[in-house]
Amino acid sequence: MAITGPADAVARRDPPRSRFKRALLAPWQGLVLTLVAGLNIAVVVLQVEVIAFISLGVGLLLLPISTLICRWVANLARDLAWRWQGVQIPRPYRPKPAFQRGAMGLVERCRWILRDPATWRDLGWSSVNMVLGLILAILPASLVVYGVEGFVDSFLWPVLVRHGEENWYTFVHLRPGNEHLRWVSAWIGAFVLILGFLTGPALLRAHAHWTRVLLKPTRAAELALRVRHLTETRADAVDASAAELRRIERDLHDGAQARLVAMGMNLSAAEALLEHHPDEARALLLEARDASIKALAELRGLVRGIHPPVLSDRGLADAVRALALDSALNVEVTADLPGRAQAPVESAAYFAASELLTNVAKHSGGTRAWVDLSHANGVLRLTVTDDGHGGADPGGGTGLRGVERRIGTFDGLLTVTSPPGGPTVVTLEIPCALSSPKTSSS
């Protein structure tokens, strides 16, 4: 899955099946986060010792390595918070400058690491996560294991008593003479087991949110990230505009312009032949007419490629429906847009939908696609789902990367979910406001 865009995604309500799946997965996810908390212990010890030995020179050599490990663990927590809980935590690290070679470059690198506030926030999070994070992460699995223990004790009670085992399960004492309490431990175990599954998602969600509190960028870091994001999107917009101008120039030169030149030559030749060879002149005039028709069709296609008239006249929803009709796939479009977005946003969403449907037709191996358009909480959302074989990777080609750059100019968010075997779900979220729907006076 690839994710780019603003720090906060719009919250969604999970369907019942998804909530059930999250409850089942919570204990296992908690075990993974428990391992992350264990890594935090090693990271804190390593990082503190390296910083303490900087004055002796050894720390200068080890600080970049220990910081890289610390950041890797923190980024792992960021990725898991997004993947499992939908809580996105941007990476606030300052861009790496150019360093000198030799010892001075090593000193500059360590100074850059130590002056980056994110270095200390990662270390602070690691110190807290190995205690608080461990408790939140291990609770779901512990409750499930303890609930299973109640069932085991209940079913194996005769065997345990026969071998002289005595044990307490909550307030139930497993010993000879208490056989009438045998099934009480099973009922308590069932309650604890259900409690573990029910509270697991909430505990892991709390883990993700407090992780975001410690690992999210500071206000200054957010401004720096914002400036860097705007710089990158501006460069992407300039490059895309230059590429679009080159495409238009090439299409005009190789298409309509060449046909117009040929048409002019045919008309000149027809003028010379008109008096003495009218049949040949008539044939040249017919060729010129055909060339003018083709040139007009190419110019219309070029105009549609710049800004489709249907998009200006009828809006994004009908323009996407027109794309669906022209597609080789069986495409179903669902739209709920109470108004019109700004023209640049509509254009970006339209061409993104066109690119995504083209990708489905070329690469997915599917025969059907579903396009959903909606607007809620100030965000225009476009989702394209197909029944193909999955495995789409934004880093594997230019199609999805191009869509990502196109909507990045508007602080858009691209999410790709494409497990092997499918289905592939691509969601675009573009912050924007809709205008009031136009009403007719007739």
N, C-alpha and C positions, 0 to 999 in steps of 0.2 A: 504494500500500500504506500502511495505517495501522497504527501500532504504539504501544501504551501499556502500562505495567506496570513490573515490576521490571527491574533493570539487566541481569540475566543470564537468558537463555532457556536452556531445556534443550537440550543438544546432541543432534543427530540424525545418524544415519548416512545419507549420500547413496547413492541407488541407483547402479548402474554407469552408466546413461545420464546421470545428473546429473553424475557425476565426469568423464565424457568431455566433456560440454558445458562444464564449468568449465575443463577443460584447454584447449579450443579458444578460450574467451573470455579466458583469462588474459593473453595478449599485448596484446589490445586494451584490456582494463581497465588493464593496466600503462601503456599510453600515456596514458590519461586521468589516472591518478595522477601520471604524469610532468608533465602540464600543471598539475596541482595544486601539485606541487613548484615549478614555474616561477612560479606565482602567489605562493608563499610568499616567494620572493626579493623580489618587488615589495612584498609586505606588510611584510616585516621592514624594508626600507629606508624605506618610508613611515612606519611606526609609530615607528621610532627617531628619525627626523628630527622628527616631530610632537612627541614627548615632549621632545626636546632644545630645541624652540622654545617650550615652554609659558611659560617665564619672560619671553619677549618678547611674549606675548599672542596671537601667531598660532596657537600650539598649542592654546589654549583653544577656538578656533573649529573647528580641524581634528580635534581628538582624538575627538569623537563619531563623525565620519565615518570616520576611519581605523580606529577600533575596530570599527565596524559592518562594514567590509570584512574585517578580520581574523577576526571571529566568523563571518562568512558563509563564508569559506574553511574554517575549522575545522569548522563545521557540515556543510559539503559532505563533508569527510573522514569525519565521523561517519556521515552518511547512506550513503555508499558502503561503509563498513566493515560496516554492518548489511545493506545490500541485497546485497552480493556475498559476504560471508564470514560473515554471521550473528553478527557481533560488535557488540553494542549498547553505545553509549557515551552515557550521559545527558548532557544539557546542564546544566552546573553554575552557570549565571549567576544572580546574585542578582536578586530581583524589582526592577523599576524603581520607585523612590519618586516622590512628587510634588515637583517643583522649583519654586522661585520664578521669577518672570518677570525678564527683563532680565539684567544682567551677573552678579548674584548667583546666579541660577539656572544660568547657564553654568558658574560656578565650582563650584557644588554638583554639577552633572552630571559634570564632570571629576574631582572628588574621589571621587564614587561609582564611576566607571570605574577609577580608579587604585587604589582600595582593594579592588576585587573581585579575589580571587586568580585567578579564571578568566581575567582579562585577561592576566596574566603567564604563566599556563600556556599560553594560546593563542600568545603571542609566543614562548615557549620552544619549543613544538612546531613553530612555523613555522621557527624558526632551525635546528632539527635536521632537520626533514623535507626542507628544500631540499638536504640532503646525503645523509643516511641513507635517507630516503624515496625520493629520486631514484634511488639505487642499487638498492634493492629493487624499485622499480616498473619501471625501464627494463631490468633484466636479462632478463625473459622475452621482451620484444619484440626486444632485441638478439640473443639467442640464435637466435630464429626468423629474423631478417633475415640473420644470419651464416650460418645453415644454408642458406637460400635462395641466398646468394651462392656457396656451394660447388657447388650444382647449376648455377648460371649459368656459373661458370668452367669447369665440366666440359663442358657442352654447347657453349659458345662458344669453347673452347680454340683450334680451328683459326683462327677469325676473329681472335682476339686476337693469336695468334702471327704471323699474316700481316701485321698492322698494326704489328708490332714491340712489342707490349705485353708487359711482363714483370711478374709479380706473385707474391706469396707468399700462399698460403692455408694457414694453420697451418704445417706443415713441408714443404708441397708447393710447389716452385718452378715457376711457370708460365713456361716458356721453351722455345725450340726444342731438340729433343733429348730432352725429358722426356715425350714423348707416351705412354710406357708408364705414366706416373703420372696420366694424364688422369682415369680413373674413381676414383682414390683420393680426389680432392677431393669427388666425388659421395658416396662412402660416408661421408667425414667430415662433409660437409654434412648427410646424413641423420641421422647420430648427433647432431649439434648441434641440428638441428631438433626431433628427438624429445625431446632433453634440455630444450629450451626449453619445449615443451608440458607435459612431465612435472613440471618443477620450478616452472613458473609458479604453479599454485595454492598450493603451499607458500610461495613467496616472498611472494605477495600476502596469504596468511594471516598470515605473520610481520609484514608491513606493518600489517595491521589490528590485531594484538595489541599491537605496540609503540606504535601510535597511541593505543590505549586506555590504555596505561600513562601516557602524557603528558597526555591530554585528559580522562581520567575525573575525577570530582569527588574532592576531598580528603575526609578523614573528616569534617571540620566541614561541608563543603559537602553531603556525603551526608546528614548529620543534618538540615541545613536543608531539603534537597529532600524528605527523608522527612516532616518536619513539614508542609511545604507540601502534599505529596501527601495526607497524612492529613487536613489541613484541608479540601482540596478534596473528597476522598471522603466525609468526614463531612457536608459541606454537600450533596453529591449524595444521600447516604443519607437525610438529613433531608427534602430536597425530594421524593425518591421516596416516602418514607413518607407525607408530607403529601398528595401527589398520589393515592396509593393509598387513603388514608382518604377523600378527597373523592370518588373513584370509587365506593367502597363505599357512602358516604352517598347519592350520586346514584342508584346502582342500586337501593338499598333504597327511596328516596323515590319514584322514578319507576316502579319495578317491583312488587316484592312488597308494599310498603306500600299502594300505590294499589289493588292487587287485594284486599288484606285489607279495606280500607275499603269497597270496592264490595261485597265478600262480606257484610260486616256490614249494609250498607244493604239488600241483597237479602233477608237473613234477617229483618230487621225488617219489611220489606214483606210477606214470605211469612207471618209470624206474624199480621199484620193481616188478610190475605186467606184464611187457612187455613179459617176456619169457614164463610164465605159463598161464597168463590170458590176451591175447592180446586184446580181446574185451573191457574188463574193462579199459585197458591202453589206448585204442583208445578214449573211452569216456572222460577220464581224460584229454587227450591231446586236445580234442575239447573244454572242459571247459577252459583249459589254454589259448587256442587261443581266445576264446570269452572274457576272462578276459583281455588279452593283447590289444584287440581292444577297449574295454571300457576304459582301463587305458590310451591308447593313445588319445581317444576322450576327456577324462577329462583333460589330460595335455594340449591339444590344447585349450580347453575352458578356462583353467587357464591362458594360455599365452594371449589369447584374452582379458581376464579380466585385465591383467596387461598393455598390450599395443597392441591393435588390429593390425594385419599385414596390413589390408587394410588402416589403418591410415598412416602407414609408407610408403606404396607403392603408394597410390593414393591421399593422402591428406584429409583434413577435409571435404570438400564438398562431395566427393564420400563416405567417411566413414559415414557421416550423412545420405546420400541416402541409404546406406546399412542398417542403423538402421531403416529407414522408411519402407523398404521392409520387415524387420523382425517383424515390429510392427503389433499388431492386429487391429490397427486403419487404416483409410484411410488417409495417411500422404502425403502432397504435400510439396516438398522441392524446395526453390528458393535460388540460391547461386550466388553471384557476388564477387569472390575473385580473384584478379589479380595475386596473388602469394601465397607462403606458409608462415605461421607464424612459430615461434620457436616451436620445438617439445613439450616442456612442456605446452605451451599455447594451441596448438592443442589438446593435450591429455586432458587438463582441459575442453576445450570447448566440446570435444566429449563426455566425461563422463557426463558433465552437460546436454547436449542434451539427452543422454540416460536416465538420471534420470528424466528429465522433461517429456519425452514421456511416461515413465513408470508411472509417477504420473497421467498423463492424462488418460491413460488406466485404472488405478486402481480407481481413485477418482472422475474424472470429470463427468462421466456419458455421455460423448460425444462420437461421432463416427468419427469425423474428426479432423485433426490437420494440421496446417501450420507452416513450419519452414523456416525462412528467415535468410540467412547468408550474411553479407556484411562487407566491410571495408572502412572507410572514416575518414580522419583527424587523423590518427594514432590510431584508435580504431576499434577493431574487435567486431562486434555486431551480436548477435544471438537472434532471437525472436521466441518464440513458442506460437502459438495462438490455442485455441481449441473452440469447439462449445458446451462445457459442461454447467453445472448449476452454475458455478462460486463459490464464497465464499472461494477461496484458501487463506490461512493465513500462512505466513512463521513461525509464532510463534506457530502454532498448530501441528507441526510434525517435523520430522528430515530430510525429503526429501529436502525441499527448504533451510533449514538451512545448510544442507550438501553442497548443490550447492553454497550457499553464502560463506561458509568457503573455498571451493575449489578455487573459483575465487578470494577470498580476498587475497590469497597469491600473486596474480599478480596485486593488486590494482584494482580489478574488481568491477563493479557496478551492483547490482541486483535490478530490478524494477518489482514489481508485481501489476497488475491492475486486480482485480477480483470482480466486483460488483455482488450482488445476482442476479441470473438469467443468468449470463455470459455476454459476453465471458471472458475468462481468458487470459490475455496477460502477458507473462513473458519475460523480456528483459535482456540480459546479455551484458555488455560492458567491454571489456578487452583491456587496452592500450597495443599496440604492433605494431611492424613494420613487413611488409611482404617482403619476399625475391622476387627477380625477377623471373618470371615464367620460368621454364626450357624449353629449346628448343631442339629439336632433330636434329641431323646432317644428318639423313636419309631423 
